[in-house]
Amino acid sequence: MSTDALITELGHAQALLVALVEDADPATFRNQYHPDLSPLGWHLGHCVYTECLWLHEKLRGDDSVTSPIADLYTPPRTPKPERGKRLPPQPALLAWATELQAFNLHYLRNLRPQWQEHPLLEDDYLIHFLIQHNSQHYETMLMILNQKALHEHDTPDTPHQPLQASVLQPELADIPAGHYRVGGRKPVAYDNEVPPQQADLGPFSISRTPVSNTEYLAFMEDGGYRRQELWDEEGWRWQQAHGISSPDHWRQADNGDWYAVSMKGSYDLADREPVSGISHHEAQAFARWANARLPHEYQWEAACRIGLLEQTGRVWEWCANPFHAYEGFTPFPYDEYSLPWLDGRHFSLRGGSLHTRPAIKRPSFRNFFLADKRHIFAGLRLVY
């Protein structure tokens, strides 16, 4: 893709963020609907701040825009519960954001020669980075809107087509033992995707499709949330403490049937659609119930590159392994994107969801969350 096309793509990513904030009422703009999520308006401000940080402060030493707002929009400096009350009025934030977004696009299209040779601009790296950063926050903003809908859904609905449990009969793809390439390449890849690795894998079989809603309901109806033997110690303790008994966005009608709630309202759960809204703990318990296991992320990527996985990009897919650094890992362009999360407690996810932008839907992209997080659009696929 040419530089001009990438700049146009950045403009599109900017506009998506603005549209979500423009459509929000004042409460949605400022409220926090989940402990792990910031207010909607904060994400727009943070993304514009991040553009200015890299394009102006880091690239040419001008912090006139970023310095006054760094405390609000640098995540470690302001706790999530404090962010909403510190936001400017919604119209003011929108006017400020759109003006700076337009200025940043103009700046990129008219770079002075001395800036064009900067290492951050080599092969349009920084433009790729900003597109992906905006895209990730766009998906997070949709998580916020989903959590808002769940927060406000206080009257049970009744599904038109009740979900029925089905026997788990996965169609498997057999992967032979061998040496498989995993990882991405710059300028598109994030630091945790490089350098590319050679993974030496033994033979395995992987389900062609993620676990579906009907298959997950079978786990629930077989006592999956009540059977301690299916859970590891940490997962069982978490599940019992929080009273978890279904995916995050599933709700039960008065007659016992299940339906789902999203930002678009309540809806019937489609039989073959991948289950979503589950934690790593739940994914592990389901895999044990199925006498299977979660894939290592190298297995997932190898099978994906061969072309044997179906429905990738429908849900993020939990992997068995903790998020870790590849051999030769170097933090870039800053430490905080990957380094703090290489703690053995975050687990890798692969694939992307229906709400994931194309800029980050690639076989090598690595998402990562703590094992108890279920507000994300995540499901699972099985390995045998």
ZAKOL-155474 format. One record per residue (C-alpha): x, y, z. Coordinates in steps of 0.2 Angstrom, whole numbers, plus 5000, padded with zeros to 4 digits. Example, Ala and Ser with C-alpha at 12.3 -4.5 7.8 and 13.67 -1.06 7.14 Angstrom:
2
vexmi X->5062; Y->4978; Z->5039
vexmi X->5068; Y->4995; Z->5036
***
This chain:
384
vexmi X->5000; Y->5000; Z->5000
vexmi X->5007; Y->5017; Z->4995
vexmi X->5010; Y->5031; Z->5008
vexmi X->4996; Y->5041; Z->5002
vexmi X->4984; Y->5026; Z->5004
vexmi X->4990; Y->5023; Z->5021
vexmi X->4987; Y->5041; Z->5026
vexmi X->4969; Y->5039; Z->5019
vexmi X->4967; Y->5023; Z->5029
vexmi X->4973; Y->5032; Z->5045
vexmi X->4960; Y->5045; Z->5041
vexmi X->4946; Y->5032; Z->5040
vexmi X->4952; Y->5025; Z->5057
vexmi X->4951; Y->5042; Z->5065
vexmi X->4934; Y->5045; Z->5058
vexmi X->4927; Y->5028; Z->5066
vexmi X->4933; Y->5034; Z->5083
vexmi X->4925; Y->5051; Z->5081
vexmi X->4908; Y->5043; Z->5075
vexmi X->4906; Y->5033; Z->5091
vexmi X->4909; Y->5048; Z->5102
vexmi X->4897; Y->5059; Z->5091
vexmi X->4883; Y->5046; Z->5093
vexmi X->4885; Y->5045; Z->5111
vexmi X->4874; Y->5054; Z->5124
vexmi X->4883; Y->5063; Z->5138
vexmi X->4882; Y->5049; Z->5150
vexmi X->4889; Y->5036; Z->5138
vexmi X->4903; Y->5049; Z->5134
vexmi X->4909; Y->5050; Z->5152
vexmi X->4903; Y->5035; Z->5162
vexmi X->4913; Y->5020; Z->5166
vexmi X->4903; Y->5004; Z->5163
vexmi X->4916; Y->4991; Z->5167
vexmi X->4931; Y->4991; Z->5179
vexmi X->4943; Y->4987; Z->5166
vexmi X->4937; Y->4999; Z->5153
vexmi X->4939; Y->5018; Z->5152
vexmi X->4925; Y->5030; Z->5147
vexmi X->4921; Y->5031; Z->5129
vexmi X->4927; Y->5049; Z->5127
vexmi X->4944; Y->5045; Z->5135
vexmi X->4948; Y->5033; Z->5121
vexmi X->4946; Y->5047; Z->5108
vexmi X->4956; Y->5059; Z->5117
vexmi X->4970; Y->5046; Z->5121
vexmi X->4971; Y->5041; Z->5102
vexmi X->4973; Y->5059; Z->5097
vexmi X->4986; Y->5062; Z->5111
vexmi X->4995; Y->5047; Z->5105
vexmi X->4996; Y->5053; Z->5087
vexmi X->5002; Y->5070; Z->5093
vexmi X->5015; Y->5062; Z->5104
vexmi X->5023; Y->5052; Z->5090
vexmi X->5021; Y->5064; Z->5076
vexmi X->5026; Y->5080; Z->5085
vexmi X->5034; Y->5077; Z->5102
vexmi X->5044; Y->5061; Z->5097
vexmi X->5047; Y->5065; Z->5079
vexmi X->5052; Y->5084; Z->5080
vexmi X->5053; Y->5088; Z->5099
vexmi X->5037; Y->5099; Z->5099
vexmi X->5027; Y->5095; Z->5115
vexmi X->5015; Y->5110; Z->5115
vexmi X->5000; Y->5099; Z->5112
vexmi X->5005; Y->5084; Z->5122
vexmi X->5012; Y->5091; Z->5138
vexmi X->4996; Y->5099; Z->5145
vexmi X->4986; Y->5084; Z->5143
vexmi X->4999; Y->5070; Z->5146
vexmi X->4993; Y->5066; Z->5164
vexmi X->4975; Y->5063; Z->5158
vexmi X->4979; Y->5053; Z->5142
vexmi X->4994; Y->5043; Z->5148
vexmi X->4986; Y->5027; Z->5156
vexmi X->4997; Y->5025; Z->5171
vexmi X->4995; Y->5043; Z->5177
vexmi X->4976; Y->5043; Z->5179
vexmi X->4966; Y->5028; Z->5186
vexmi X->4952; Y->5023; Z->5175
vexmi X->4938; Y->5028; Z->5188
vexmi X->4945; Y->5046; Z->5188
vexmi X->4946; Y->5048; Z->5169
vexmi X->4928; Y->5052; Z->5166
vexmi X->4927; Y->5067; Z->5178
vexmi X->4943; Y->5074; Z->5170
vexmi X->4936; Y->5074; Z->5152
vexmi X->4932; Y->5091; Z->5144
vexmi X->4914; Y->5094; Z->5138
vexmi X->4909; Y->5082; Z->5124
vexmi X->4908; Y->5096; Z->5110
vexmi X->4925; Y->5103; Z->5115
vexmi X->4933; Y->5086; Z->5115
vexmi X->4926; Y->5082; Z->5098
vexmi X->4931; Y->5099; Z->5090
vexmi X->4949; Y->5098; Z->5097
vexmi X->4950; Y->5080; Z->5091
vexmi X->4944; Y->5083; Z->5074
vexmi X->4955; Y->5098; Z->5071
vexmi X->4971; Y->5089; Z->5077
vexmi X->4967; Y->5073; Z->5067
vexmi X->4965; Y->5084; Z->5051
vexmi X->4981; Y->5093; Z->5055
vexmi X->4990; Y->5076; Z->5058
vexmi X->4985; Y->5070; Z->5041
vexmi X->4990; Y->5086; Z->5033
vexmi X->5007; Y->5085; Z->5042
vexmi X->5010; Y->5067; Z->5036
vexmi X->5006; Y->5072; Z->5018
vexmi X->5018; Y->5087; Z->5018
vexmi X->5033; Y->5080; Z->5028
vexmi X->5048; Y->5091; Z->5027
vexmi X->5063; Y->5082; Z->5020
vexmi X->5072; Y->5081; Z->5036
vexmi X->5058; Y->5072; Z->5045
vexmi X->5056; Y->5059; Z->5030
vexmi X->5073; Y->5051; Z->5035
vexmi X->5068; Y->5048; Z->5053
vexmi X->5069; Y->5029; Z->5058
vexmi X->5051; Y->5029; Z->5064
vexmi X->5045; Y->5034; Z->5046
vexmi X->5055; Y->5020; Z->5038
vexmi X->5044; Y->5010; Z->5027
vexmi X->5029; Y->5020; Z->5034
vexmi X->5031; Y->5011; Z->5051
vexmi X->5024; Y->5025; Z->5061
vexmi X->5008; Y->5027; Z->5050
vexmi X->5005; Y->5008; Z->5051
vexmi X->5007; Y->5009; Z->5070
vexmi X->4995; Y->5023; Z->5072
vexmi X->4982; Y->5015; Z->5061
vexmi X->4983; Y->4999; Z->5072
vexmi X->4983; Y->5009; Z->5088
vexmi X->4967; Y->5017; Z->5083
vexmi X->4960; Y->5001; Z->5077
vexmi X->4963; Y->4993; Z->5094
vexmi X->4954; Y->5007; Z->5103
vexmi X->4940; Y->5006; Z->5091
vexmi X->4936; Y->4988; Z->5096
vexmi X->4938; Y->4993; Z->5115
vexmi X->4926; Y->5006; Z->5112
vexmi X->4913; Y->4994; Z->5105
vexmi X->4917; Y->4983; Z->5121
vexmi X->4912; Y->4998; Z->5131
vexmi X->4895; Y->5000; Z->5122
vexmi X->4892; Y->4982; Z->5124
vexmi X->4895; Y->4983; Z->5143
vexmi X->4883; Y->4998; Z->5143
vexmi X->4870; Y->4988; Z->5135
vexmi X->4872; Y->4974; Z->5148
vexmi X->4872; Y->4987; Z->5162
vexmi X->4855; Y->4994; Z->5156
vexmi X->4847; Y->4977; Z->5152
vexmi X->4836; Y->4974; Z->5167
vexmi X->4821; Y->4966; Z->5160
vexmi X->4822; Y->4948; Z->5153
vexmi X->4818; Y->4945; Z->5135
vexmi X->4812; Y->4929; Z->5126
vexmi X->4821; Y->4922; Z->5111
vexmi X->4812; Y->4919; Z->5095
vexmi X->4822; Y->4903; Z->5091
vexmi X->4828; Y->4895; Z->5108
vexmi X->4846; Y->4889; Z->5108
vexmi X->4847; Y->4870; Z->5109
vexmi X->4863; Y->4861; Z->5115
vexmi X->4871; Y->4850; Z->5102
vexmi X->4884; Y->4835; Z->5104
vexmi X->4902; Y->4841; Z->5101
vexmi X->4908; Y->4833; Z->5085
vexmi X->4922; Y->4844; Z->5079
vexmi X->4929; Y->4842; Z->5061
vexmi X->4948; Y->4840; Z->5064
vexmi X->4962; Y->4845; Z->5053
vexmi X->4978; Y->4835; Z->5055
vexmi X->4994; Y->4844; Z->5056
vexmi X->5010; Y->4834; Z->5054
vexmi X->5026; Y->4836; Z->5064
vexmi X->5038; Y->4849; Z->5057
vexmi X->5046; Y->4866; Z->5057
vexmi X->5034; Y->4880; Z->5055
vexmi X->5037; Y->4899; Z->5053
vexmi X->5028; Y->4910; Z->5066
vexmi X->5029; Y->4929; Z->5068
vexmi X->5027; Y->4944; Z->5057
vexmi X->5038; Y->4956; Z->5048
vexmi X->5041; Y->4975; Z->5050
vexmi X->5034; Y->4988; Z->5046
vexmi X->5017; Y->4981; Z->5050
vexmi X->5021; Y->4969; Z->5064
vexmi X->5021; Y->4975; Z->5082
vexmi X->5037; Y->4972; Z->5093
vexmi X->5030; Y->4956; Z->5101
vexmi X->5027; Y->4948; Z->5083
vexmi X->5046; Y->4949; Z->5078
vexmi X->5058; Y->4943; Z->5074
vexmi X->5050; Y->4928; Z->5065
vexmi X->5053; Y->4911; Z->5074
vexmi X->5054; Y->4893; Z->5069
vexmi X->5042; Y->4883; Z->5079
vexmi X->5046; Y->4864; Z->5080
vexmi X->5029; Y->4856; Z->5083
vexmi X->5024; Y->4838; Z->5085
vexmi X->5009; Y->4831; Z->5076
vexmi X->4992; Y->4838; Z->5082
vexmi X->4974; Y->4839; Z->5077
vexmi X->4965; Y->4855; Z->5078
vexmi X->4946; Y->4859; Z->5076
vexmi X->4943; Y->4868; Z->5059
vexmi X->4930; Y->4879; Z->5068
vexmi X->4929; Y->4887; Z->5085
vexmi X->4917; Y->4880; Z->5098
vexmi X->4899; Y->4886; Z->5094
vexmi X->4885; Y->4892; Z->5105
vexmi X->4876; Y->4876; Z->5104
vexmi X->4892; Y->4866; Z->5109
vexmi X->4895; Y->4878; Z->5123
vexmi X->4877; Y->4876; Z->5130
vexmi X->4880; Y->4857; Z->5130
vexmi X->4894; Y->4861; Z->5142
vexmi X->4883; Y->4872; Z->5153
vexmi X->4869; Y->4859; Z->5153
vexmi X->4881; Y->4845; Z->5158
vexmi X->4886; Y->4855; Z->5174
vexmi X->4902; Y->4862; Z->5167
vexmi X->4901; Y->4877; Z->5179
vexmi X->4897; Y->4866; Z->5194
vexmi X->4910; Y->4852; Z->5191
vexmi X->4926; Y->4857; Z->5201
vexmi X->4936; Y->4844; Z->5192
vexmi X->4935; Y->4853; Z->5176
vexmi X->4943; Y->4869; Z->5183
vexmi X->4961; Y->4872; Z->5189
vexmi X->4962; Y->4879; Z->5207
vexmi X->4963; Y->4898; Z->5202
vexmi X->4949; Y->4896; Z->5189
vexmi X->4937; Y->4887; Z->5201
vexmi X->4941; Y->4900; Z->5215
vexmi X->4937; Y->4914; Z->5202
vexmi X->4921; Y->4906; Z->5196
vexmi X->4914; Y->4903; Z->5213
vexmi X->4919; Y->4920; Z->5219
vexmi X->4910; Y->4929; Z->5205
vexmi X->4895; Y->4917; Z->5203
vexmi X->4899; Y->4914; Z->5184
vexmi X->4888; Y->4902; Z->5175
vexmi X->4887; Y->4908; Z->5157
vexmi X->4896; Y->4918; Z->5144
vexmi X->4897; Y->4937; Z->5149
vexmi X->4883; Y->4943; Z->5137
vexmi X->4871; Y->4928; Z->5138
vexmi X->4855; Y->4931; Z->5148
vexmi X->4842; Y->4919; Z->5153
vexmi X->4823; Y->4921; Z->5149
vexmi X->4810; Y->4917; Z->5162
vexmi X->4807; Y->4901; Z->5154
vexmi X->4825; Y->4896; Z->5155
vexmi X->4830; Y->4899; Z->5137
vexmi X->4846; Y->4909; Z->5133
vexmi X->4848; Y->4924; Z->5122
vexmi X->4862; Y->4937; Z->5121
vexmi X->4863; Y->4956; Z->5123
vexmi X->4874; Y->4968; Z->5114
vexmi X->4875; Y->4987; Z->5109
vexmi X->4861; Y->4983; Z->5097
vexmi X->4849; Y->4976; Z->5110
vexmi X->4844; Y->4958; Z->5114
vexmi X->4845; Y->4944; Z->5100
vexmi X->4844; Y->4926; Z->5097
vexmi X->4860; Y->4916; Z->5099
vexmi X->4864; Y->4908; Z->5082
vexmi X->4867; Y->4889; Z->5083
vexmi X->4884; Y->4888; Z->5074
vexmi X->4891; Y->4905; Z->5078
vexmi X->4906; Y->4904; Z->5089
vexmi X->4903; Y->4906; Z->5107
vexmi X->4910; Y->4923; Z->5113
vexmi X->4912; Y->4932; Z->5130
vexmi X->4921; Y->4919; Z->5140
vexmi X->4937; Y->4920; Z->5150
vexmi X->4953; Y->4909; Z->5149
vexmi X->4947; Y->4900; Z->5164
vexmi X->4931; Y->4895; Z->5156
vexmi X->4939; Y->4890; Z->5139
vexmi X->4951; Y->4879; Z->5149
vexmi X->4936; Y->4871; Z->5158
vexmi X->4927; Y->4868; Z->5142
vexmi X->4943; Y->4860; Z->5134
vexmi X->4944; Y->4848; Z->5149
vexmi X->4926; Y->4844; Z->5148
vexmi X->4929; Y->4840; Z->5129
vexmi X->4944; Y->4829; Z->5133
vexmi X->4954; Y->4841; Z->5123
vexmi X->4965; Y->4856; Z->5126
vexmi X->4967; Y->4874; Z->5120
vexmi X->4980; Y->4876; Z->5106
vexmi X->4997; Y->4884; Z->5109
vexmi X->4998; Y->4900; Z->5099
vexmi X->5011; Y->4892; Z->5088
vexmi X->5000; Y->4878; Z->5083
vexmi X->4986; Y->4890; Z->5080
vexmi X->4997; Y->4901; Z->5068
vexmi X->5004; Y->4886; Z->5059
vexmi X->4987; Y->4879; Z->5056
vexmi X->4981; Y->4896; Z->5050
vexmi X->4995; Y->4899; Z->5038
vexmi X->4992; Y->4882; Z->5030
vexmi X->4974; Y->4887; Z->5027
vexmi X->4966; Y->4874; Z->5038
vexmi X->4956; Y->4885; Z->5050
vexmi X->4938; Y->4891; Z->5046
vexmi X->4929; Y->4906; Z->5054
vexmi X->4945; Y->4915; Z->5060
vexmi X->4941; Y->4933; Z->5063
vexmi X->4924; Y->4929; Z->5071
vexmi X->4930; Y->4928; Z->5089
vexmi X->4947; Y->4931; Z->5098
vexmi X->4953; Y->4913; Z->5102
vexmi X->4961; Y->4909; Z->5119
vexmi X->4977; Y->4900; Z->5118
vexmi X->4985; Y->4888; Z->5131
vexmi X->5001; Y->4897; Z->5133
vexmi X->5005; Y->4913; Z->5143
vexmi X->5010; Y->4929; Z->5132
vexmi X->5029; Y->4928; Z->5131
vexmi X->5043; Y->4936; Z->5122
vexmi X->5050; Y->4929; Z->5106
vexmi X->5069; Y->4925; Z->5105
vexmi X->5077; Y->4941; Z->5100
vexmi X->5063; Y->4952; Z->5106
vexmi X->5067; Y->4971; Z->5107
vexmi X->5054; Y->4983; Z->5114
vexmi X->5049; Y->4995; Z->5100
vexmi X->5044; Y->5009; Z->5098
vexmi X->5042; Y->5010; Z->5117
vexmi X->5043; Y->4998; Z->5131
vexmi X->5025; Y->4999; Z->5137
vexmi X->5016; Y->4991; Z->5123
vexmi X->5022; Y->4973; Z->5127
vexmi X->5035; Y->4973; Z->5140
vexmi X->5024; Y->4975; Z->5156
vexmi X->5012; Y->4961; Z->5151
vexmi X->5026; Y->4948; Z->5149
vexmi X->5023; Y->4943; Z->5167
vexmi X->5017; Y->4925; Z->5165
vexmi X->4999; Y->4930; Z->5170
vexmi X->4993; Y->4936; Z->5153
vexmi X->4987; Y->4923; Z->5140
vexmi X->4989; Y->4925; Z->5121
vexmi X->4973; Y->4926; Z->5110
vexmi X->4973; Y->4924; Z->5091
vexmi X->4962; Y->4928; Z->5076
vexmi X->4952; Y->4943; Z->5079
vexmi X->4933; Y->4946; Z->5082
vexmi X->4919; Y->4952; Z->5071
vexmi X->4923; Y->4970; Z->5078
vexmi X->4942; Y->4969; Z->5074
vexmi X->4948; Y->4980; Z->5060
vexmi X->4957; Y->4973; Z->5045
vexmi X->4973; Y->4982; Z->5050
vexmi X->4976; Y->4970; Z->5064
vexmi X->4968; Y->4954; Z->5057
vexmi X->4983; Y->4944; Z->5052
vexmi X->4990; Y->4927; Z->5057
vexmi X->5004; Y->4934; Z->5067
vexmi X->4995; Y->4947; Z->5078
vexmi X->4995; Y->4943; Z->5096
vexmi X->4982; Y->4949; Z->5108
vexmi X->4984; Y->4946; Z->5127
vexmi X->4973; Y->4947; Z->5142
vexmi X->4973; Y->4941; Z->5160
vexmi X->4964; Y->4924; Z->5163
vexmi X->4948; Y->4931; Z->5171
vexmi X->4944; Y->4944; Z->5157
vexmi X->4928; Y->4940; Z->5148
vexmi X->4922; Y->4957; Z->5142
vexmi X->4932; Y->4954; Z->5127
vexmi X->4925; Y->4946; Z->5111
vexmi X->4934; Y->4930; Z->5115
vexmi X->4930; Y->4911; Z->5112
vexmi X->4940; Y->4895; Z->5109
vexmi X->4945; Y->4882; Z->5097
vexmi X->4951; Y->4864; Z->5102
vexmi X->4966; Y->4854; Z->5099
vexmi X->4968; Y->4835; Z->5101
***
